[in-house]
Amino acid sequence: MTFWERNQLKLAPFLFLAPAIFVFLVYVIYPIFDSIWVSFHEWNGMDKSGVRANGNPNWEFVGLKNYITLFTDDEEFYVSLFNNIRWLIFSLLAVPIGLALALFVNQRILGIRYIKSLFYFPFVINAVVIGVIFTWFYNPKYGILSYVLNFFGLDPIPMLADENLATYGIIIASFFPGIAYTMILYITGLTGVSREMVEAGRIDGASGFTMLWHVILPQLRPATLIAIVVTLVGALRAFDLIAVMTAGGPWGSSEVLAYKMYQEALFNFRMGYGAAIATILFIIMDIYIAWFLYRLFKNERSEK
Amino acid sequence: MKKLLTLVILFTSTIASAGTLVVNSNQSGEPSKSAFDAYVAAFSAAHPEVTVVVNEFEHEAYKTAIRNFLTAEAPDVAVWFAGNRMKFFVDQNLFQDVSDVWADAGLNDSMASTKGSLTVDGKQYGVPWGYYQWGVYYRKDLFDQLGLNAPRDWDEFKWVCAMLKKNGITPITIGTKFLWTAGGWFDYLNLRINGYQFHMDLTAGKVSYEDPRLDAVFDHWRELIDPGYFLEDHASFSWQDAQAPQINGEAAMYLIGNFYVPTFEAAGIGDQMDFFQFPTIYEGVGVAEDAPTDTMHIPSGAKNVEDAKKFLAFMSNKEAATNWAKMGGMLSPNKYADKPTNRFSIMGAKMLAAADDIAQFWDRDANPDMAGAAMEGFQEFMVKPDREDKIRARLEKERARIHGAL
């Protein structure tokens, strides 16, 4: 037997995986380390051996300077960080709302299939389109929101032009696809709910909220976990809606870390500074993902 | 899309041989695209030995793409902007000196008016193909109803605003969502109050944002902000959104560039619209105007420099220069080009010919990160004028970081 014939079964999986691993290494792993390396430099994104107009080199090692500036000398960084936290907390509202909708459409009524697909529709639309629709919706001059408020005799609220409201305005827009997604997760989860348990609960006198809380929800735990994880990752990645709806404004008050990174690196020619923001965002996400993986493995082990 | 186009460039420039000219253009969207295509067609007719390959980019995406393609796979000609935007690439040695084209094609004479904005250390690094004026586009019909005339100085301007406001019309429409429209207001107030040289020193980072000479600029701005002369909630609107109130007859004036003309003509209010020059504030300050200039350059990495120079020199051709500018709604920098026929372009050409100095526009004159931070500050000032000191302190900190301590 040749070497190949002896080890074919062991080697074949790696051969099949090789292209994917190669692509993953080149386009995901390498850029992560490269970004961290760039974050210790001042770089304007041009030829690394070149010189700037003021005589400084394009590419210069500055150690931790970018991080020090971020934490001690950049108010906008804290605004972005705080906005990221607001995103993390408030976007979670999509989970209970999605559950409520799932319970609502999980009934045998004529035409409910169409209603289901209507509720799911926002998830299929591109985020940019959603951003544009909501921008029109909030338009303080011609938007529906101001018409409705006007009908009740209230002044229009300039959602996206108010430094305190802009982020909330965008988070509400993110609910539109977010709720649709959590709803689908729960609908799938509900089909797996054991009928016997519901019957048993009914015999024991549970109904309404008690039934939901003590019988249904525990069985939906896997769906809840995924819903929360996806929502939180979505919140940390928030970018497209911000770019479309406010471009980070008014005066930077709705920026999040991802948007600030893009702004600094691509528009302000500060690659190193942008990379430092990216690294911090990466660390924040890592902490969260580590916690999540830990939970996941623990759950799986206890199930076994 | 951008990636795809980059691939196209990589491909075309590797197969490019003598006789093939690769041109990267941001002239996407009408009418710019047909105007540019007409120039290319005219050039090809005059130089049948050259095959022109045009890579067209979306206008905004081009601004980031150019940094990649100039260093990675340079085309033979790149369309770009004059002023600091060009200087950045000149400093990086990414654009070639084309002074010989200026001399050989007689551009030193025919394009004398825009030569300064293409010159770094006495050498020219590009050829302009079009420019346009900024100014106040206003609803003549609303002015007539109230018996108002186009204001010539600051007091008249404020009086016009007050009268419009009193009659329930928003005096000035503006959409600051994407910031640069606020930069236009700052440009004009500073140019009219402190003059061109001070403005250029400021954009070059040589003057502090806390300089007392800027107090008057912000004070005058406040005279319009405090009484509510600007469109309410303007931070919600893009510059296009801000057209609606004027087209609907709810707002009277708009400080904007001449590129606005095709829109309001298409909206059917072309006859009701008129134009006036930004009013004088202090007597004795030279009249400077914003007139952004669009240009063509030869990247340092160009393979077919010989034909690229022909392409640039072709701007000395009167018909081609006239057509490109005219079809694109611009003014031709070639003084022998036929005079414009659109009345707003005619007014613009006259105004710019009489101007003492020409500025490029805030975000083309200033360093990119300074321009962005400053325009954010201007937007904030227009909504929260009480924060003036805080905003100026922040801008000064940013200026010191970018340009160094004074």
Interface residues (C-beta under 8 A of the other chain):
Chain A: G45 M46 D47 G50 R52 A53 N54 N58 D73 E75 Y138 N139 P140 K141 Y142 P156 P158 M159 L160 A161 T246 A247 G249 P250 W251 G252 Q263 E264 L266 F267 N268 F269 R270
Chain B: T64 R67 T71 K87 F88 D91 Q92 N93 L94 T176 K177 F178 L179 E232 D233 H234 A235 S236 F237 D241 A244 P245 P368 D369 G372 A373 E376 G377 Q379 E380 V383 R394 K397 H403 G404
